[in-house]
Each structure stands twice: as C-alpha cells, then as structure tokens.
Amino acid sequence: MPRDANPSGHIFGGWTLSQMDLAGATFAVERATGPVATVAIDAMRFLRPISVGDEVSCFCSWEDEGSTSIKVKVETWTRVRGTKEAEKVTEGVFTYVAMTNEGRPRGLDDAA
C-alpha cells in the first residue's frame, strides 16, 4: 500500500491539500514577485476520493487581492489512466501574503 493512501486505496486528503497549497503558492509567487506564506484556506471541498494510480492535476486562477495578499482558487482534477475524461475532485480558495526575505509581510508591489 502506498504511504499516502488508506486501506481502501484512496489518497489521504492531507496529501491532496499539500499539492494544492504548492500549486497555489507557485501561482501567488508570480504575482507577488517574491516569497509568499499561506495564511488561510477557505471553502475547501473534497468532492470525491482520489484513487491510487489516478493522474492528478492542480489548476489555479486569480480570485482577489489586497495590498499584501492574494486569493487563489485551486481546483484538483483527476483522470483515470488510459481514459480521456477528467473529473474535478477538490477545490478551495487559498490566501497568501507577500513576504520580505526576512519573513515579514510586505506590499504585493514592493520589492522582496
């Protein structure tokens, strides 16, 4: 049994959440042009389990931004290997704050 799966052959939600956070942070770093930190996760929904062997993809889109933060909608889709049809399995809105290189909040348009 894979380390990140339960006895039923489904991937743990925590693993999925970490992949979504990595994808969202990568998206937010492009807007912030520097380091970001996750400060909130809102409206997280697990729509169906992910099975061991499924192809997993995370997609990000801009939701909103403030002076120091950006909200990113992250969706996770899966595709059973050998098929062409994808299905959305999780979604959530992640909030990231732009950080200085010293680990302090900064404006999105300020230098890191």
N, C-alpha and C positions, 0 to 999 in steps of 0.2 A: 504494500500500500504506500503511495507517495506520502511524503512528510506533510504536505499541506492539504491533505484530503481526510475526510471522515470515513468510517467503515462502509458507508453507503456509496462511496465513490464520488462524492461531491466535494468541491473545493471549499475550504473554510472561507467565510465572509471576510475575515480579517486579512487574508491574502489578497482578496479582490479589492478591499478598501485601500491597502497599501499600494497596489498597482495604479488605482485611480488617483491617489494622492501624488504619486510620482509623475503621472501624466499631467495632472493639473498644475503642479509646481513648474514643470518644464514649460508649459504654456504661459504661466504667470511671469516667469523669469524673462521671457522675451519682451513682455510689456514693461516690466519694471527695470529692464536692462541691468540687472544685478540680483543679488540674493533675495529670497523671499522665505517667509515662515508661514506654515499653516496655522491659522488661528481659530477656524470654525469649519464645521461640516453641517450643512442644513439639508433638510428634505431628502435624506438618504433613503433610498428604496431598493430592496432586493426583490426583484420581480420573479425570478426563478433560479434554481440552482445551476451552477456550472459543473459539468461532469469532467472527470479526469479524461484528458485527450481532446477536449474541445479547443478550438483555436480561439484565443481571447484577444480582443482589440478594444482600446480605450480611445474615445473621441472627445475633444474639448471644444467649448465655444465660450465666448465672452458673454457674461451676464450683466455686470455692472462694475463701477469702480468709484472709489472715493479719493481723497487726497493721498492716502498712504496705502490703500488696499485695493484689491481686485477680486471680484467674484467670478469663478469659473464653473460652468456646468460641465460635468464629466459623465459620459454615458459609457457603459461597458456592453459590448456586443459579443456574442459567441457564434461560432459556426462549427457544426459537427464535421470532422474531417471527411473529405470525399463528397461533401454537399456544397451547393452554391448559396443556400438560403441562410441568412444571418438573423439572429433574434436578440433584441435588447434584453439584458438580464439585470442590470443595475443602473441607477442614476443618482446623482447627488450634486449639490452646489457647495463648492469648496471656497473658502475665503483665505486669501494670502495677504500678508503685509510685507511691503518692501523693506529691506533691512540694509543697514550700513555694513561695511566689512567688519565692524566692531560689534555687530549684533544688536544695534538699536534701530527702532523704526525710523523711516525716512519717507519723504515725498516720492511718489512714483516718478516724477520728472527730475528729482535731484540725483546727483551723482552718488554712486555707492561708496 
